């Protein structure tokens, strides 16, 4: 039985790019949610958390409309000469970013809120700028949150199915990720190949959670 590595590498590439992007996008959102008292805080938090309660196919359907030729984002990308994002790897990154956003924002928000304001106020009395206070006080204290966010975003992206299928379809070498490959093998009754891929994902998920708990335990002890 010949093993097809292409969906595995494509999935790891997607998870890596998505996680890297979300850490930059999600950190300022989490910081704002942790510190603001603006009336928009709850609506923004609800929008961020939507992927946790929406069926992936619902999110994928509306992203497909938004990114498609008739959608608002699709019209912009076409005007810029970029074409449309559905059924491309770039479209998978965008969809995965939306779907995994709460797995980055919520751990970071919790880590920032747990710090309180006393350390930041002390830094302010020493004339540290807001940017310095964030980089030298808030970020080091939130290390467990950053680790949790990165690991969960990566693992969650690896396990996506409904959203990536709606946005990317099933194009070998372009959008056929691991979860879609497993579905294909089951559909064609190729259970040996499905077992191999599914078993690998099971072991990967267990290893990710084990490492996360172990590293977070050490980081929490070092922060204290």
N, C-alpha and C positions, 0 to 999 in steps of 0.2 A: 504494500500500500504506500503510494507516494504522497508525502505530506506537502501541502501547499502553504508555504510560508508567507505568501503575499498579503493575505488578510491580516496576519499577525503584525507584520511590519507596518502596514497602513494604519492599523489600530493604535499601535504604540506611537507612531508619528502624530496622529490626530490627538491622542491624549496628551502628549508632550506639548504641542503647540497650544492646545486649548488651556492647559494648566498654566503655562507661562503667561498667556494673554490675560487670563482671569485674575492672576495674582496682581497684575498692574491695574486692571479695571476694578476689581472687587475691593482692593484695599482702601481707596478714597471713599467709596460708597459705605463701607463698613465703618470707617472713621467718622464720617458725617452722621450716620445713624446712631453711633455710640455717643456723640457729643451734642447733637442738635436738640433743641426743644421746639423747632418749627412745626407748624401744623401739618406740613407735608410728610413728616417722619413716618407716620403710620401708613398712609397710602403708598409711599415708596417701599416700605418694608413688606407690604402686602404684595406689591408687584414683583419684588425680588423673590418672594416665597411661592409665587404661583406655580412654578414647575414641580413643587413638592406635592401639590394636590391635583393638578391637571393631568388627565391621561396624556401620555407622550404623543399619541396620534392627534389630539386636539391642538397641542402646541405646534406640532409639525405641520399640520394643515394650515394654520394661520401664518406661520413663517413662510410656508410655500406661497401663499397668496401675497404676502408682504414683499418677498424677494423675487417673485415672478415677474414676467414682462409687464403685467398690468399693475403691479404693486408700487407703492411709493418708493421703496428702496430699489426695486428693480428698474424703475424709470431713471433713477439717479445713476445707478451703475451703468446702464446702457448709454446715458448721455455722456458719461466719462469714458466711454469706449471699453468698458470692462466686461460687457455682456451681462448675463444674468447668473446669479449664484446657485440656484437649484441644480442638482445633478452634477456638481463639481466638488472638488475637495475643499475649496474655500467656503462653499456653502455648508459643508459638514462642520467646519470650524465655527462658523457663525451660529449654527443651530446648537452645537454642543456647548458653546459659550452661554447661550440663553438657558439651556437645560441644566447646566451644572453651576450656574451663578449662585444659587442659595447655599451650595456646599462650600463655597469660598466666603461669601459675605457673612453668613451667620456665625461660623466659628471665630472669625476675626472680630466681628461686632461684640461677641461675648467676651473675648479676650481683652478688648479695649475697655469695655464697661467694667470688667472686674478690677481694673487698675485704680478706679476712682480718679479723683482730681488732685489729691494732695501732692503727689510727686511732680505733677506738671506745674502746680502752683509754686512749689519750691524752686523748680528750674526757672520759672518766670521771674521770681525775685532775684535770681542771679543774672538777669538780663538775657536769658536765652530766647532767641526768636521762636515764633511758632513752629517754623520748619526744624530748628534745632531740637526743640522739645519733642517733636514727633520722632525724629530720627534717633536721638540719643536716649530718650526716656521711654516713649510709648512702644516703639518697635522692639527693643530688647526685652521689655517686659511681656510682650505678646508673642514671644517665640513659640510657645506651645500651640497657640492659635494659628500661626503661620504654617507650622508643620502639619497640623490637622487639616487645614484648608487645602494645602497642596496635595496631600495624600488622598483626601476624599475626592477632590476634583479629578485627579488622574484616574483613580479607580472607578469613579462614576462614569467618566467618559468611555473607559474601556468597556463597561457593561451596557452602554446605550444600545437600544434597538429601534423602538418606535419612531423616535425623532429622526435618527439617521436614515432609516428606511424611507420615511416620507420626503425628506429633503434630498437625499443622495441617491435613492434607488439602489440598484444592484449592478454597478458597473465594475467589472474586474480591473484591479490596478488603479482605480480612481475613487470609487466610493464603496466598494464591497469590503466592509470591515468584518471583524471577527464574529460579532453577533449575527450579522446577516449571513455569513458563511455557514454558521451552525444551522440557521433556519433553512438554508438551501439544502444542506445534507439531510436534514430530517424530512423535508418535502420530497426528496428523491429516494427516501428509505435507505440512505447510506449511513447507517447507525454507527458503524465503526469510526468513520471520520468525525461524526458528530460527537461521539463519546470522547475522542481524543481532544478535540477543541474545547468541549464543555468541561472536561476534567481539568484541562489546563487553566481555564478561567476560574474554576472552583478553587484550585490550589493557589492561584494568584490572589484571589480575593481574601482567602484565609491568611496568606503571608502578609498582605498589605495591612489587614486589621491587627495582626500580631505585632508587626513592626511599629505601627502607629501607637498602640497601647504601651509598648515597651519604651519607645523614644519619648512619648509624652510624659510618662512617669518620671523619666530621668530629667527632662526639661523642667517639669514642675518642681522637682526637688532642688534643682540648681537655681531656679528663680527665687525660691523661698530662702 
